Amino acid sequence: MTAQPLEVFGCELDGITLIEASAGTGKTWNICALYLRLLLERGLGVQQILVVTFTRAATAELRERIRSRIVTTLIYLRGTQDPTSPDSLFAVNLFKSLSARVEVSEAQLIGRLETALNLFDEAAIYTIHGFC
């Protein structure tokens, strides 16, 4: 199998994807983006998405970064964020790819994000040991 760069906003969401890279290369950023795509594009709930990593520290960081990404994307949708911020640029790219794949209203997107945020304590984000 040949390693290929991950096109996070364009890759398929079916099947299994292994994200493997050195420290500081954007794994957490990409996992957050994939998580948001699953919430918004597929309409999955936080209880339906499994994220597994190695250490407790990595799990805590992923949990916080995913939650933060949900919040900042919700803020962007509500129009209360600086449009030039990095979070806004993420949201622009996310919604551009989303609109090319599915028809979903802004109200539906906001509803999905609000539900995800309200149920985030139930998110399945674990260490390998915790999952097993």
C-alpha positions as CSV (number, residue, x, y, z in Angstrom):
1,M,0.0,0.0,0.0
2,T,1.4,3.4,-1.0
3,A,1.0,6.3,1.4
4,Q,-0.9,9.2,-0.1
5,P,-1.6,12.7,1.2
6,L,-5.1,13.0,2.8
7,E,-7.5,15.3,1.0
8,V,-9.5,15.8,4.1
9,F,-12.4,17.8,2.4
10,G,-12.5,15.5,-0.6
11,C,-11.8,12.0,0.6
12,E,-14.5,9.3,0.8
13,L,-16.0,8.8,4.2
14,D,-16.8,5.1,3.6
15,G,-14.6,2.3,4.9
16,I,-11.5,2.6,7.1
17,T,-8.8,5.2,6.9
18,L,-5.6,5.0,8.7
19,I,-4.0,8.4,9.5
20,E,-0.4,7.9,10.2
21,A,2.2,10.7,10.4
22,S,4.9,12.2,12.6
23,A,4.2,14.6,15.4
24,G,3.2,18.1,14.4
25,T,2.0,17.1,10.9
26,G,-1.7,17.8,11.3
27,K,-3.2,14.5,12.4
28,T,-5.5,16.0,15.0
29,W,-6.5,18.8,12.6
30,N,-7.5,16.2,10.0
31,I,-9.3,14.0,12.5
32,C,-11.4,17.0,13.6
33,A,-12.2,17.9,10.0
34,L,-13.3,14.3,9.3
35,Y,-15.4,14.3,12.4
36,L,-17.2,17.5,11.4
37,R,-17.8,16.0,7.9
38,L,-19.4,12.9,9.5
39,L,-21.6,15.1,11.7
40,L,-22.7,17.5,8.9
41,E,-22.4,15.4,5.7
42,R,-23.6,12.1,6.9
43,G,-25.8,13.4,9.8
44,L,-24.2,11.1,12.3
45,G,-24.5,11.7,16.0
46,V,-21.5,11.9,18.3
47,Q,-22.5,8.5,19.7
48,Q,-22.1,7.0,16.2
49,I,-18.5,8.1,15.5
50,L,-15.6,6.3,17.1
51,V,-12.2,8.0,17.5
52,V,-9.4,5.9,19.0
53,T,-5.9,7.0,19.8
54,F,-3.0,5.8,22.0
55,T,-2.6,7.8,25.1
56,R,-4.9,9.5,27.6
57,A,-3.2,12.9,26.8
58,A,-3.9,12.4,23.1
59,T,-7.5,11.4,23.8
60,A,-8.0,14.5,26.0
61,E,-6.5,16.7,23.3
62,L,-8.7,15.2,20.6
63,R,-11.8,15.5,22.7
64,E,-11.1,19.2,23.4
65,R,-10.1,20.0,19.8
66,I,-13.1,18.3,18.3
67,R,-15.5,20.1,20.7
68,S,-13.7,23.4,20.0
69,R,-14.1,22.8,16.2
70,I,-17.8,22.2,16.7
71,V,-18.2,25.4,18.6
72,T,-16.1,27.5,16.2
73,T,-18.0,26.1,13.2
74,L,-21.3,26.9,14.9
75,I,-20.1,30.4,15.6
76,Y,-19.2,30.8,11.9
77,L,-22.6,29.6,10.8
78,R,-24.3,32.1,13.1
79,G,-22.2,34.8,11.4
80,T,-20.5,36.0,14.6
81,Q,-16.9,35.2,13.7
82,D,-14.2,37.2,12.0
83,P,-14.4,36.0,8.4
84,T,-10.6,36.1,8.1
85,S,-9.8,33.9,11.1
86,P,-8.3,30.5,10.6
87,D,-11.5,28.9,12.0
88,S,-13.5,30.8,9.3
89,L,-11.2,29.5,6.6
90,F,-11.7,26.0,7.9
91,A,-15.5,26.5,7.8
92,V,-15.4,28.0,4.3
93,N,-13.5,24.9,3.0
94,L,-15.8,22.5,4.9
95,F,-19.0,24.1,3.5
96,K,-17.6,24.3,0.0
97,S,-17.0,20.6,0.0
98,L,-20.2,19.9,1.8
99,S,-22.3,21.8,-0.8
100,A,-20.8,19.7,-3.6
101,R,-21.9,16.5,-2.0
102,V,-25.2,16.9,-0.2
103,E,-28.1,19.4,0.0
104,V,-28.6,20.5,3.5
105,S,-29.9,23.8,4.8
106,E,-28.0,26.1,7.1
107,A,-30.7,25.5,9.7
108,Q,-30.1,21.8,9.5
109,L,-26.3,22.3,9.8
110,I,-26.8,24.5,12.9
111,G,-29.2,21.9,14.4
112,R,-26.7,19.1,13.8
113,L,-23.9,21.1,15.4
114,E,-26.1,22.1,18.4
115,T,-27.1,18.5,18.9
116,A,-23.5,17.4,18.7
117,L,-22.5,20.0,21.3
118,N,-25.3,19.1,23.6
119,L,-24.5,15.4,23.5
120,F,-20.7,15.7,23.4
121,D,-20.3,14.1,26.8
122,E,-21.4,10.9,25.0
123,A,-18.8,11.2,22.2
124,A,-16.9,7.9,21.7
125,I,-13.3,9.2,21.9
126,Y,-11.1,6.7,23.6
127,T,-7.7,5.3,24.1
128,I,-7.2,1.9,22.6
129,H,-7.2,0.4,26.1
130,G,-10.4,2.3,27.1
131,F,-12.2,1.2,23.9
132,C,-11.2,-2.4,24.4
